[in-house]
Amino acid sequence: MAIPKLIHQTWKDERVPPSMRAFAESWKINHPGWEYHLWTDTQNREFIRTHFPDFLTRYDSYPYHIQRVDAVRYFQLYTLGGLYVDLDFKCIRSLAQLLSEYECLFGLEPDEHCKNHGRERIICNALMATVPKHALFKAIIDELATCDPPYNDRNNAVLETTGPFMLTRVYNRCRPEDVTLLPSQLLYPLSLSEVERTFQNGWGEAEHMKLRNAYAVHYFAGTWWK
């Protein structure tokens, strides 16, 4: 089974900020003929209500909106398959050939992020691609239904319940052989600190060199934690 040629992105409504519109267009331009769906908050909730009504109460009860934004992408990819990508991601070159070779694919965050959080690896949920009904996404959905750790820190609460830390935890537990983890150089070539330096000082030779083999670059806009 092939990953469907379907791109998912999400924003609170259809009025995507100008700073992110060009990023969204970069995915359409590099993937001609692919179906594109921008999910709004209203559509996201309706998707859960229609397809996963048993999860709706938990979905509505999340204390932070980003938890709903995180959670629904797993359900949509499990149901429909395709490529989910955050709006602060710029596509440099097409992933079509790459995605045709795998059934389920994620990218690893830069080593700097792992060191900052004291973790061996972090699997990011800002870009994910899968065939429908993949077993790992079923395991993620099962985790979401029961995961409610009492974290007092807002960032850790999000990361551990619906974000990359939760995703990494489920992957480490399942160890699925048909899931591909791409090295950070391909999808996350720049760390958060490197991205911030480019905004302050402009693009240097080192940053340009890091993009040579990359398919995309994540700008870590962090609208929920900044």
Secondary structure as GFF3:
##gff-version 3
##sequence-region A 1 226
A	DSSP	beta_strand	6	10	.	.	.	ID=ss1
A	DSSP	alpha_helix	18	30	.	.	.	ID=ss2
A	DSSP	beta_strand	35	39	.	.	.	ID=ss3
A	DSSP	alpha_helix	41	51	.	.	.	ID=ss4
A	DSSP	three_ten_helix	53	55	.	.	.	ID=ss5
A	DSSP	alpha_helix	56	61	.	.	.	ID=ss6
A	DSSP	alpha_helix	65	80	.	.	.	ID=ss7
A	DSSP	beta_strand	82	85	.	.	.	ID=ss8
A	DSSP	beta_strand	89	91	.	.	.	ID=ss9
A	DSSP	alpha_helix	96	99	.	.	.	ID=ss10
A	DSSP	beta_strand	104	108	.	.	.	ID=ss11
A	DSSP	alpha_helix	111	117	.	.	.	ID=ss12
A	DSSP	beta_strand	123	130	.	.	.	ID=ss13
A	DSSP	alpha_helix	135	146	.	.	.	ID=ss14
A	DSSP	alpha_helix	154	161	.	.	.	ID=ss15
A	DSSP	alpha_helix	164	174	.	.	.	ID=ss16
A	DSSP	beta_strand	180	182	.	.	.	ID=ss17
A	DSSP	alpha_helix	184	187	.	.	.	ID=ss18
A	DSSP	alpha_helix	192	201	.	.	.	ID=ss19
A	DSSP	alpha_helix	205	210	.	.	.	ID=ss20
A	DSSP	beta_strand	216	218	.	.	.	ID=ss21
###
